[in-house]
Amino acid sequence: MNIWTGSGNLGRDPELRYTPSGTAVCDFSIAVQGRSKDDPPTWFKVTAWEKQAEATAEYLRKGSKVLVTGDIRTDSYEDKAGVKRQKWWVNARQVEFLDRKERDDREPSATPTNDASEYDDLPF
């Protein structure tokens, strides 16, 4: 069974888009702190779907604290210098909002698009 749970803060505003069939997809990254303050954080890309994706895009912003549960995956890619790298990402089953702040009235910074085929191969 592949279940990952981690909490961290968003490294950027969530990006909402829709598949050609109309399914909402939201990508964001979180920094999960190590056991001590001296440990560097580990970055995870998270993908949420459907109503969870829309709520994530509406209520979360860079810096928001979340608890994510989902399936962990890994992708290999080649960076701009030609070095082979791996990145971890989570296909979210649940995203729990841990901040108790009220949502501000500004518009989301991510503009929805109709194409979910783009995949961000850059490190977080």
Residue pairs with C-beta under 8 A, 6 or more apart in sequence:
2 71
2 72
3 69
3 70
3 71
3 93
4 68
4 69
4 70
4 71
4 72
4 90
5 67
5 68
5 69
6 30
6 32
6 44
6 67
6 68
6 90
7 30
7 32
7 65
7 66
7 67
7 68
7 98
8 30
8 31
8 32
8 33
8 41
8 44
8 65
8 66
8 68
9 30
9 31
9 63
9 64
9 65
9 66
10 28
10 29
10 30
10 60
10 61
10 62
10 63
10 64
10 66
11 28
11 29
11 30
11 31
11 43
11 62
11 124
12 28
12 29
12 62
13 28
13 60
13 61
13 62
13 108
13 109
13 110
14 26
14 27
14 28
14 56
14 57
14 60
14 61
14 108
14 110
15 26
15 27
15 28
15 57
15 110
16 24
16 25
16 26
16 53
16 54
16 56
16 57
16 108
16 110
16 112
17 24
17 25
17 26
17 112
17 113
17 114
17 115
17 116
17 118
18 24
18 25
18 112
18 113
18 114
18 116
19 25
19 116
20 114
20 115
20 116
23 49
23 50
23 116
24 49
24 50
24 51
24 53
24 54
24 57
25 47
25 48
25 49
25 53
25 116
26 47
26 48
26 49
26 52
26 53
26 54
26 56
26 57
27 45
27 46
27 47
27 120
28 45
28 46
28 48
28 56
28 60
29 43
29 44
29 45
29 46
29 124
30 43
30 44
30 46
30 66
30 68
31 41
31 42
31 43
32 41
32 42
32 43
32 44
33 39
33 41
34 40
34 41
34 42
42 88
43 87
43 88
43 123
43 124
44 68
44 72
44 88
44 89
44 90
44 124
45 87
45 88
45 89
45 90
45 120
45 124
46 68
46 70
46 89
46 90
46 92
46 95
47 89
47 90
47 91
47 92
48 56
48 92
48 95
49 92
52 92
52 94
52 95
55 95
56 95
57 108
57 110
57 112
58 103
58 108
59 97
59 103
60 66
60 97
61 104
61 109
64 97
64 98
64 99
65 97
65 98
65 99
66 95
66 96
66 97
66 98
67 95
67 96
67 98
68 90
68 92
68 94
68 95
68 96
69 92
69 93
69 94
69 96
70 90
70 91
70 92
70 93
70 94
71 90
71 91
71 93
72 88
72 89
72 90
73 88
73 89
73 90
73 91
74 86
74 87
74 88
74 89
75 86
75 87
75 89
76 84
76 85
76 86
77 84
77 85
77 86
77 87
77 121
78 84
78 85
79 85
79 122
79 123
85 123
87 123
87 124
